[in-house]
Amino acid sequence: MKKNKSDKTPEELCDPLLEAALNHVAFDGWSKRTLSQAEKDVGTVPGIIELAFPGGAIQMIDLHAQHCDIEMVKKAAKFDVNKLKI
């Protein structure tokens, strides 16, 4: 059975909330307004973002950095790093 977004746990909503927030960060920064808008965009119940990110925007920024690191490692794996000039 497929879960509705409102049936998901806060942990399951972290990635969708982050993705939605990134659409607003350029305009509103990592503000409460951005977090609130991300919540609306994902279609969750009000207040779920505080459960998903109890550390607020700082915790969301940390998750974004983790995602960037993972992407970098995936892309770097395609290259022979030992042959790159550093």
Gaussian input, Z-matrix of N, CA and C with variables (Angstrom, degrees):
# hf/3-21g

backbone

0 1
 N
 C     1     B1
 C     2     B2     1     A1
 N     3     B3     2     A2     1     D1
 C     4     B4     3     A3     2     D2
 C     5     B5     4     A4     3     D3
 N     6     B6     5     A5     4     D4
 C     7     B7     6     A6     5     D5
 C     8     B8     7     A7     6     D6
 N     9     B9     8     A8     7     D7
 C    10    B10     9     A9     8     D8
 C    11    B11    10    A10     9     D9
 N    12    B12    11    A11    10    D10
 C    13    B13    12    A12    11    D11
 C    14    B14    13    A13    12    D12
 N    15    B15    14    A14    13    D13
 C    16    B16    15    A15    14    D14
 C    17    B17    16    A16    15    D15
 N    18    B18    17    A17    16    D16
 C    19    B19    18    A18    17    D17
 C    20    B20    19    A19    18    D18
 N    21    B21    20    A20    19    D19
 C    22    B22    21    A21    20    D20
 C    23    B23    22    A22    21    D21
 N    24    B24    23    A23    22    D22
 C    25    B25    24    A24    23    D23
 C    26    B26    25    A25    24    D24
 N    27    B27    26    A26    25    D25
 C    28    B28    27    A27    26    D26
 C    29    B29    28    A28    27    D27
 N    30    B30    29    A29    28    D28
 C    31    B31    30    A30    29    D29
 C    32    B32    31    A31    30    D30
 N    33    B33    32    A32    31    D31
 C    34    B34    33    A33    32    D32
 C    35    B35    34    A34    33    D33
 N    36    B36    35    A35    34    D34
 C    37    B37    36    A36    35    D35
 C    38    B38    37    A37    36    D36
 N    39    B39    38    A38    37    D37
 C    40    B40    39    A39    38    D38
 C    41    B41    40    A40    39    D39
 N    42    B42    41    A41    40    D40
 C    43    B43    42    A42    41    D41
 C    44    B44    43    A43    42    D42
 N    45    B45    44    A44    43    D43
 C    46    B46    45    A45    44    D44
 C    47    B47    46    A46    45    D45
 N    48    B48    47    A47    46    D46
 C    49    B49    48    A48    47    D47
 C    50    B50    49    A49    48    D48
 N    51    B51    50    A50    49    D49
 C    52    B52    51    A51    50    D50
 C    53    B53    52    A52    51    D51
 N    54    B54    53    A53    52    D52
 C    55    B55    54    A54    53    D53
 C    56    B56    55    A55    54    D54
 N    57    B57    56    A56    55    D55
 C    58    B58    57    A57    56    D56
 C    59    B59    58    A58    57    D57
 N    60    B60    59    A59    58    D58
 C    61    B61    60    A60    59    D59
 C    62    B62    61    A61    60    D60
 N    63    B63    62    A62    61    D61
 C    64    B64    63    A63    62    D62
 C    65    B65    64    A64    63    D63
 N    66    B66    65    A65    64    D64
 C    67    B67    66    A66    65    D65
 C    68    B68    67    A67    66    D66
 N    69    B69    68    A68    67    D67
 C    70    B70    69    A69    68    D68
 C    71    B71    70    A70    69    D69
 N    72    B72    71    A71    70    D70
 C    73    B73    72    A72    71    D71
 C    74    B74    73    A73    72    D72
 N    75    B75    74    A74    73    D73
 C    76    B76    75    A75    74    D74
 C    77    B77    76    A76    75    D75
 N    78    B78    77    A77    76    D76
 C    79    B79    78    A78    77    D77
 C    80    B80    79    A79    78    D78
 N    81    B81    80    A80    79    D79
 C    82    B82    81    A81    80    D80
 C    83    B83    82    A82    81    D81
 N    84    B84    83    A83    82    D82
 C    85    B85    84    A84    83    D83
 C    86    B86    85    A85    84    D84
 N    87    B87    86    A86    85    D85
 C    88    B88    87    A87    86    D86
 C    89    B89    88    A88    87    D87
 N    90    B90    89    A89    88    D88
 C    91    B91    90    A90    89    D89
 C    92    B92    91    A91    90    D90
 N    93    B93    92    A92    91    D91
 C    94    B94    93    A93    92    D92
 C    95    B95    94    A94    93    D93
 N    96    B96    95    A95    94    D94
 C    97    B97    96    A96    95    D95
 C    98    B98    97    A97    96    D96
 N    99    B99    98    A98    97    D97
 C   100   B100    99    A99    98    D98
 C   101   B101   100   A100    99    D99
 N   102   B102   101   A101   100   D100
 C   103   B103   102   A102   101   D101
 C   104   B104   103   A103   102   D102
 N   105   B105   104   A104   103   D103
 C   106   B106   105   A105   104   D104
 C   107   B107   106   A106   105   D105
 N   108   B108   107   A107   106   D106
 C   109   B109   108   A108   107   D107
 C   110   B110   109   A109   108   D108
 N   111   B111   110   A110   109   D109
 C   112   B112   111   A111   110   D110
 C   113   B113   112   A112   111   D111
 N   114   B114   113   A113   112   D112
 C   115   B115   114   A114   113   D113
 C   116   B116   115   A115   114   D114
 N   117   B117   116   A116   115   D115
 C   118   B118   117   A117   116   D116
 C   119   B119   118   A118   117   D117
 N   120   B120   119   A119   118   D118
 C   121   B121   120   A120   119   D119
 C   122   B122   121   A121   120   D120
 N   123   B123   122   A122   121   D121
 C   124   B124   123   A123   122   D122
 C   125   B125   124   A124   123   D123
 N   126   B126   125   A125   124   D124
 C   127   B127   126   A126   125   D125
 C   128   B128   127   A127   126   D126
 N   129   B129   128   A128   127   D127
 C   130   B130   129   A129   128   D128
 C   131   B131   130   A130   129   D129
 N   132   B132   131   A131   130   D130
 C   133   B133   132   A132   131   D131
 C   134   B134   133   A133   132   D132
 N   135   B135   134   A134   133   D133
 C   136   B136   135   A135   134   D134
 C   137   B137   136   A136   135   D135
 N   138   B138   137   A137   136   D136
 C   139   B139   138   A138   137   D137
 C   140   B140   139   A139   138   D138
 N   141   B141   140   A140   139   D139
 C   142   B142   141   A141   140   D140
 C   143   B143   142   A142   141   D141
 N   144   B144   143   A143   142   D142
 C   145   B145   144   A144   143   D143
 C   146   B146   145   A145   144   D144
 N   147   B147   146   A146   145   D145
 C   148   B148   147   A147   146   D146
 C   149   B149   148   A148   147   D147
 N   150   B150   149   A149   148   D148
 C   151   B151   150   A150   149   D149
 C   152   B152   151   A151   150   D150
 N   153   B153   152   A152   151   D151
 C   154   B154   153   A153   152   D152
 C   155   B155   154   A154   153   D153
 N   156   B156   155   A155   154   D154
 C   157   B157   156   A156   155   D155
 C   158   B158   157   A157   156   D156
 N   159   B159   158   A158   157   D157
 C   160   B160   159   A159   158   D158
 C   161   B161   160   A160   159   D159
 N   162   B162   161   A161   160   D160
 C   163   B163   162   A162   161   D161
 C   164   B164   163   A163   162   D162
 N   165   B165   164   A164   163   D163
 C   166   B166   165   A165   164   D164
 C   167   B167   166   A166   165   D165
 N   168   B168   167   A167   166   D166
 C   169   B169   168   A168   167   D167
 C   170   B170   169   A169   168   D168
 N   171   B171   170   A170   169   D169
 C   172   B172   171   A171   170   D170
 C   173   B173   172   A172   171   D171
 N   174   B174   173   A173   172   D172
 C   175   B175   174   A174   173   D173
 C   176   B176   175   A175   174   D174
 N   177   B177   176   A176   175   D175
 C   178   B178   177   A177   176   D176
 C   179   B179   178   A178   177   D177
 N   180   B180   179   A179   178   D178
 C   181   B181   180   A180   179   D179
 C   182   B182   181   A181   180   D180
 N   183   B183   182   A182   181   D181
 C   184   B184   183   A183   182   D182
 C   185   B185   184   A184   183   D183
 N   186   B186   185   A185   184   D184
 C   187   B187   186   A186   185   D185
 C   188   B188   187   A187   186   D186
 N   189   B189   188   A188   187   D187
 C   190   B190   189   A189   188   D188
 C   191   B191   190   A190   189   D189
 N   192   B192   191   A191   190   D190
 C   193   B193   192   A192   191   D191
 C   194   B194   193   A193   192   D192
 N   195   B195   194   A194   193   D193
 C   196   B196   195   A195   194   D194
 C   197   B197   196   A196   195   D195
 N   198   B198   197   A197   196   D196
 C   199   B199   198   A198   197   D197
 C   200   B200   199   A199   198   D198
 N   201   B201   200   A200   199   D199
 C   202   B202   201   A201   200   D200
 C   203   B203   202   A202   201   D201
 N   204   B204   203   A203   202   D202
 C   205   B205   204   A204   203   D203
 C   206   B206   205   A205   204   D204
 N   207   B207   206   A206   205   D205
 C   208   B208   207   A207   206   D206
 C   209   B209   208   A208   207   D207
 N   210   B210   209   A209   208   D208
 C   211   B211   210   A210   209   D209
 C   212   B212   211   A211   210   D210
 N   213   B213   212   A212   211   D211
 C   214   B214   213   A213   212   D212
 C   215   B215   214   A214   213   D213
 N   216   B216   215   A215   214   D214
 C   217   B217   216   A216   215   D215
 C   218   B218   217   A217   216   D216
 N   219   B219   218   A218   217   D217
 C   220   B220   219   A219   218   D218
 C   221   B221   220   A220   219   D219
 N   222   B222   221   A221   220   D220
 C   223   B223   222   A222   221   D221
 C   224   B224   223   A223   222   D222
 N   225   B225   224   A224   223   D223
 C   226   B226   225   A225   224   D224
 C   227   B227   226   A226   225   D225
 N   228   B228   227   A227   226   D226
 C   229   B229   228   A228   227   D227
 C   230   B230   229   A229   228   D228
 N   231   B231   230   A230   229   D229
 C   232   B232   231   A231   230   D230
 C   233   B233   232   A232   231   D231
 N   234   B234   233   A233   232   D232
 C   235   B235   234   A234   233   D233
 C   236   B236   235   A235   234   D234
 N   237   B237   236   A236   235   D235
 C   238   B238   237   A237   236   D236
 C   239   B239   238   A238   237   D237
 N   240   B240   239   A239   238   D238
 C   241   B241   240   A240   239   D239
 C   242   B242   241   A241   240   D240
 N   243   B243   242   A242   241   D241
 C   244   B244   243   A243   242   D242
 C   245   B245   244   A244   243   D243
 N   246   B246   245   A245   244   D244
 C   247   B247   246   A246   245   D245
 C   248   B248   247   A247   246   D246
 N   249   B249   248   A248   247   D247
 C   250   B250   249   A249   248   D248
 C   251   B251   250   A250   249   D249
 N   252   B252   251   A251   250   D250
 C   253   B253   252   A252   251   D251
 C   254   B254   253   A253   252   D252
 N   255   B255   254   A254   253   D253
 C   256   B256   255   A255   254   D254
 C   257   B257   256   A256   255   D255

   B1=1.4495
   B2=1.5232
   B3=1.3158
   B4=1.4619
   B5=1.5247
   B6=1.3461
   B7=1.4576
   B8=1.5201
   B9=1.3188
   B10=1.4559
   B11=1.5166
   B12=1.3246
   B13=1.4581
   B14=1.5180
   B15=1.3198
   B16=1.4582
   B17=1.5223
   B18=1.3371
   B19=1.4591
   B20=1.5222
   B21=1.3163
   B22=1.4586
   B23=1.5214
   B24=1.3239
   B25=1.4645
   B26=1.5237
   B27=1.3308
   B28=1.4658
   B29=1.5330
   B30=1.3291
   B31=1.4645
   B32=1.5279
   B33=1.3203
   B34=1.4654
   B35=1.5265
   B36=1.3181
   B37=1.4611
   B38=1.5253
   B39=1.3232
   B40=1.4707
   B41=1.5269
   B42=1.3149
   B43=1.4675
   B44=1.5327
   B45=1.3425
   B46=1.4691
   B47=1.5354
   B48=1.3225
   B49=1.4622
   B50=1.5222
   B51=1.3299
   B52=1.4616
   B53=1.5223
   B54=1.3166
   B55=1.4679
   B56=1.5319
   B57=1.3189
   B58=1.4658
   B59=1.5254
   B60=1.3189
   B61=1.4676
   B62=1.5221
   B63=1.3220
   B64=1.4658
   B65=1.5263
   B66=1.3225
   B67=1.4660
   B68=1.5252
   B69=1.3183
   B70=1.4662
   B71=1.5279
   B72=1.3138
   B73=1.4694
   B74=1.5235
   B75=1.3178
   B76=1.4679
   B77=1.5273
   B78=1.3092
   B79=1.4637
   B80=1.5278
   B81=1.3277
   B82=1.4649
   B83=1.5233
   B84=1.3520
   B85=1.4630
   B86=1.5247
   B87=1.3162
   B88=1.4681
   B89=1.5325
   B90=1.3038
   B91=1.4633
   B92=1.5291
   B93=1.3289
   B94=1.4676
   B95=1.5247
   B96=1.3159
   B97=1.4682
   B98=1.5304
   B99=1.3371
   B100=1.4662
   B101=1.5206
   B102=1.3265
   B103=1.4628
   B104=1.5290
   B105=1.3116
   B106=1.4621
   B107=1.5292
   B108=1.3203
   B109=1.4674
   B110=1.5293
   B111=1.3258
   B112=1.4667
   B113=1.5242
   B114=1.3111
   B115=1.4611
   B116=1.5319
   B117=1.3284
   B118=1.4673
   B119=1.5226
   B120=1.3393
   B121=1.4655
   B122=1.5262
   B123=1.3243
   B124=1.4638
   B125=1.5308
   B126=1.3225
   B127=1.4570
   B128=1.5153
   B129=1.3149
   B130=1.4624
   B131=1.5204
   B132=1.3032
   B133=1.4619
   B134=1.5277
   B135=1.3219
   B136=1.4678
   B137=1.5290
   B138=1.3181
   B139=1.4577
   B140=1.5154
   B141=1.3294
   B142=1.4688
   B143=1.5217
   B144=1.3243
   B145=1.4587
   B146=1.5230
   B147=1.3470
   B148=1.4637
   B149=1.5267
   B150=1.3221
   B151=1.4615
   B152=1.5250
   B153=1.3225
   B154=1.4672
   B155=1.5260
   B156=1.3248
   B157=1.4636
   B158=1.5262
   B159=1.3384
   B160=1.4668
   B161=1.5282
   B162=1.3231
   B163=1.4631
   B164=1.5188
   B165=1.3261
   B166=1.4569
   B167=1.5185
   B168=1.3267
   B169=1.4636
   B170=1.5236
   B171=1.3285
   B172=1.4723
   B173=1.5237
   B174=1.2949
   B175=1.4668
   B176=1.5263
   B177=1.3244
   B178=1.4589
   B179=1.5280
   B180=1.3194
   B181=1.4683
   B182=1.5210
   B183=1.3248
   B184=1.4614
   B185=1.5292
   B186=1.3216
   B187=1.4705
   B188=1.5251
   B189=1.3202
   B190=1.4697
   B191=1.5314
   B192=1.3207
   B193=1.4697
   B194=1.5291
   B195=1.3196
   B196=1.4694
   B197=1.5249
   B198=1.3180
   B199=1.4727
   B200=1.5309
   B201=1.3287
   B202=1.4746
   B203=1.5233
   B204=1.3312
   B205=1.4650
   B206=1.5270
   B207=1.3130
   B208=1.4692
   B209=1.5240
   B210=1.3273
   B211=1.4699
   B212=1.5214
   B213=1.3327
   B214=1.4570
   B215=1.5313
   B216=1.3286
   B217=1.4624
   B218=1.5280
   B219=1.3279
   B220=1.4724
   B221=1.5264
   B222=1.3266
   B223=1.4656
   B224=1.5232
   B225=1.3145
   B226=1.4646
   B227=1.5247
   B228=1.3176
   B229=1.4624
   B230=1.5243
   B231=1.3214
   B232=1.4618
   B233=1.5258
   B234=1.3224
   B235=1.4579
   B236=1.5201
   B237=1.3260
   B238=1.4592
   B239=1.5285
   B240=1.3053
   B241=1.4640
   B242=1.5275
   B243=1.3180
   B244=1.4652
   B245=1.5275
   B246=1.3244
   B247=1.4614
   B248=1.5265
   B249=1.3142
   B250=1.4613
   B251=1.5242
   B252=1.3252
   B253=1.4594
   B254=1.5195
   B255=1.2987
   B256=1.4662
   B257=1.5129
   A1=109.32
   A2=116.63
   A3=121.81
   A4=109.88
   A5=114.92
   A6=119.67
   A7=110.62
   A8=116.27
   A9=120.89
   A10=107.55
   A11=116.48
   A12=119.20
   A13=111.21
   A14=117.49
   A15=120.27
   A16=111.83
   A17=117.55
   A18=121.80
   A19=112.30
   A20=117.09
   A21=120.64
   A22=110.78
   A23=114.62
   A24=119.94
   A25=109.31
   A26=117.29
   A27=119.10
   A28=112.53
   A29=116.84
   A30=120.36
   A31=111.33
   A32=116.99
   A33=121.17
   A34=111.94
   A35=116.98
   A36=121.26
   A37=113.41
   A38=117.92
   A39=120.20
   A40=112.12
   A41=117.50
   A42=119.98
   A43=112.56
   A44=119.08
   A45=117.92
   A46=112.99
   A47=117.52
   A48=120.34
   A49=110.89
   A50=116.60
   A51=120.39
   A52=110.22
   A53=116.60
   A54=120.80
   A55=110.96
   A56=116.37
   A57=120.47
   A58=110.94
   A59=117.29
   A60=121.13
   A61=111.40
   A62=117.03
   A63=120.29
   A64=111.88
   A65=117.59
   A66=120.94
   A67=112.53
   A68=117.29
   A69=121.49
   A70=113.50
   A71=117.60
   A72=121.41
   A73=112.44
   A74=117.91
   A75=120.58
   A76=111.69
   A77=116.92
   A78=121.05
   A79=112.81
   A80=116.74
   A81=120.91
   A82=114.14
   A83=116.93
   A84=119.45
   A85=110.18
   A86=115.24
   A87=120.91
   A88=107.85
   A89=116.12
   A90=122.73
   A91=111.73
   A92=114.47
   A93=119.49
   A94=110.29
   A95=115.92
   A96=119.94
   A97=110.36
   A98=116.65
   A99=121.12
   A100=110.74
   A101=116.48
   A102=120.32
   A103=110.67
   A104=116.46
   A105=121.11
   A106=111.06
   A107=116.13
   A108=119.85
   A109=110.73
   A110=117.21
   A111=120.93
   A112=110.06
   A113=115.59
   A114=121.15
   A115=110.60
   A116=116.53
   A117=121.18
   A118=110.88
   A119=116.38
   A120=120.52
   A121=111.98
   A122=116.09
   A123=120.74
   A124=110.47
   A125=116.35
   A126=119.93
   A127=113.69
   A128=116.09
   A129=120.35
   A130=110.64
   A131=114.71
   A132=119.86
   A133=108.75
   A134=117.60
   A135=120.03
   A136=111.34
   A137=115.63
   A138=121.46
   A139=114.76
   A140=117.76
   A141=119.78
   A142=111.40
   A143=116.93
   A144=119.31
   A145=111.36
   A146=116.61
   A147=119.71
   A148=111.26
   A149=116.55
   A150=120.33
   A151=110.95
   A152=116.31
   A153=120.61
   A154=111.28
   A155=116.19
   A156=122.18
   A157=109.74
   A158=117.51
   A159=119.13
   A160=112.64
   A161=116.75
   A162=121.30
   A163=112.69
   A164=116.68
   A165=121.50
   A166=113.10
   A167=114.40
   A168=120.87
   A169=111.80
   A170=117.15
   A171=120.04
   A172=110.26
   A173=117.04
   A174=120.88
   A175=110.87
   A176=116.67
   A177=120.68
   A178=110.37
   A179=116.86
   A180=121.46
   A181=109.82
   A182=116.85
   A183=121.01
   A184=110.68
   A185=117.40
   A186=120.59
   A187=110.46
   A188=116.38
   A189=120.36
   A190=110.08
   A191=117.24
   A192=121.08
   A193=110.73
   A194=117.07
   A195=120.60
   A196=110.66
   A197=116.61
   A198=120.55
   A199=110.49
   A200=116.87
   A201=120.77
   A202=110.66
   A203=116.49
   A204=120.48
   A205=111.21
   A206=116.94
   A207=121.16
   A208=110.34
   A209=116.87
   A210=121.43
   A211=110.57
   A212=117.38
   A213=121.76
   A214=110.50
   A215=116.83
   A216=120.84
   A217=110.35
   A218=117.25
   A219=120.62
   A220=110.95
   A221=116.32
   A222=119.84
   A223=111.43
   A224=117.38
   A225=121.19
   A226=111.21
   A227=117.11
   A228=121.00
   A229=111.72
   A230=117.30
   A231=121.37
   A232=112.32
   A233=117.24
   A234=121.77
   A235=110.50
   A236=114.90
   A237=119.61
   A238=106.14
   A239=115.63
   A240=122.03
   A241=111.40
   A242=117.87
   A243=120.85
   A244=112.46
   A245=117.90
   A246=121.00
   A247=112.57
   A248=117.16
   A249=120.57
   A250=110.12
   A251=115.54
   A252=119.62
   A253=108.13
   A254=113.51
   A255=118.80
   A256=109.33
   D1=129.91
   D2=-179.39
   D3=-78.98
   D4=135.01
   D5=178.70
   D6=-82.99
   D7=140.41
   D8=168.90
   D9=-75.17
   D10=158.72
   D11=-179.85
   D12=-57.21
   D13=-33.94
   D14=-179.25
   D15=-73.80
   D16=-15.55
   D17=178.61
   D18=-88.51
   D19=-8.03
   D20=-176.65
   D21=-79.70
   D22=151.60
   D23=176.66
   D24=-75.62
   D25=161.40
   D26=176.54
   D27=-55.01
   D28=-38.17
   D29=179.75
   D30=-64.38
   D31=-37.96
   D32=178.89
   D33=-69.91
   D34=-20.09
   D35=-178.57
   D36=-93.42
   D37=-6.44
   D38=-177.07
   D39=-56.28
   D40=-51.55
   D41=-177.82
   D42=-64.63
   D43=-47.41
   D44=177.69
   D45=-62.31
   D46=-36.95
   D47=178.44
   D48=-66.21
   D49=-41.51
   D50=177.77
   D51=-61.98
   D52=-47.43
   D53=-179.68
   D54=-58.79
   D55=-42.50
   D56=178.85
   D57=-66.75
   D58=-39.76
   D59=-179.34
   D60=-64.31
   D61=-36.01
   D62=-178.33
   D63=-60.88
   D64=-24.71
   D65=177.06
   D66=-71.65
   D67=-16.04
   D68=-175.56
   D69=-113.17
   D70=-16.52
   D71=-174.53
   D72=-59.09
   D73=-39.08
   D74=-178.16
   D75=-62.88
   D76=-26.88
   D77=-176.66
   D78=-97.46
   D79=-39.32
   D80=-173.75
   D81=-117.54
   D82=3.79
   D83=-177.36
   D84=67.22
   D85=-169.63
   D86=179.08
   D87=-87.69
   D88=59.71
   D89=-173.31
   D90=-98.81
   D91=170.93
   D92=174.75
   D93=-61.70
   D94=-32.97
   D95=178.26
   D96=-62.42
   D97=-43.46
   D98=177.76
   D99=-61.19
   D100=-45.98
   D101=-178.62
   D102=-63.98
   D103=-41.04
   D104=178.52
   D105=-64.71
   D106=-41.78
   D107=179.70
   D108=-66.60
   D109=-37.87
   D110=177.49
   D111=-60.69
   D112=-42.23
   D113=178.05
   D114=-59.13
   D115=-44.74
   D116=179.02
   D117=-65.76
   D118=-42.53
   D119=-178.42
   D120=-61.79
   D121=-38.40
   D122=-178.68
   D123=-77.98
   D124=-22.34
   D125=178.36
   D126=82.67
   D127=31.46
   D128=-179.86
   D129=-90.91
   D130=172.63
   D131=175.60
   D132=-73.27
   D133=145.42
   D134=178.91
   D135=-57.87
   D136=137.49
   D137=177.86
   D138=95.32
   D139=-10.42
   D140=-177.65
   D141=-65.58
   D142=-27.78
   D143=-177.55
   D144=-65.37
   D145=-31.74
   D146=177.19
   D147=-68.45
   D148=-28.89
   D149=176.76
   D150=-79.09
   D151=-37.85
   D152=179.79
   D153=-72.20
   D154=-36.07
   D155=-178.15
   D156=-131.59
   D157=74.21
   D158=-179.00
   D159=-62.15
   D160=-21.56
   D161=176.99
   D162=-85.89
   D163=5.50
   D164=177.68
   D165=70.08
   D166=-149.76
   D167=-175.93
   D168=-60.96
   D169=-34.40
   D170=179.82
   D171=-59.13
   D172=-43.08
   D173=179.14
   D174=-66.83
   D175=-36.09
   D176=178.22
   D177=-67.83
   D178=-40.51
   D179=176.97
   D180=-61.98
   D181=-40.39
   D182=178.64
   D183=-62.20
   D184=-42.70
   D185=177.84
   D186=-63.37
   D187=-40.27
   D188=178.08
   D189=-61.66
   D190=-43.45
   D191=178.31
   D192=-62.52
   D193=-39.77
   D194=177.25
   D195=-61.82
   D196=-43.08
   D197=178.42
   D198=-62.37
   D199=-41.14
   D200=178.38
   D201=-62.90
   D202=-42.12
   D203=178.98
   D204=-62.52
   D205=-43.67
   D206=179.57
   D207=-62.48
   D208=-43.14
   D209=178.79
   D210=-63.03
   D211=-41.01
   D212=179.84
   D213=-62.60
   D214=-43.50
   D215=179.59
   D216=-63.44
   D217=-41.32
   D218=178.38
   D219=-61.57
   D220=-44.43
   D221=-179.01
   D222=-70.84
   D223=-37.15
   D224=179.66
   D225=-67.17
   D226=-28.54
   D227=-179.89
   D228=-65.23
   D229=-19.21
   D230=179.64
   D231=-79.75
   D232=-12.07
   D233=-177.57
   D234=-110.72
   D235=152.20
   D236=171.29
   D237=-85.06
   D238=94.94
   D239=-174.35
   D240=-58.90
   D241=-31.57
   D242=-179.13
   D243=-66.63
   D244=-20.99
   D245=179.58
   D246=-91.13
   D247=-8.52
   D248=179.79
   D249=-78.01
   D250=141.00
   D251=176.36
   D252=-80.79
   D253=129.03
   D254=-179.99
   D255=-125.04

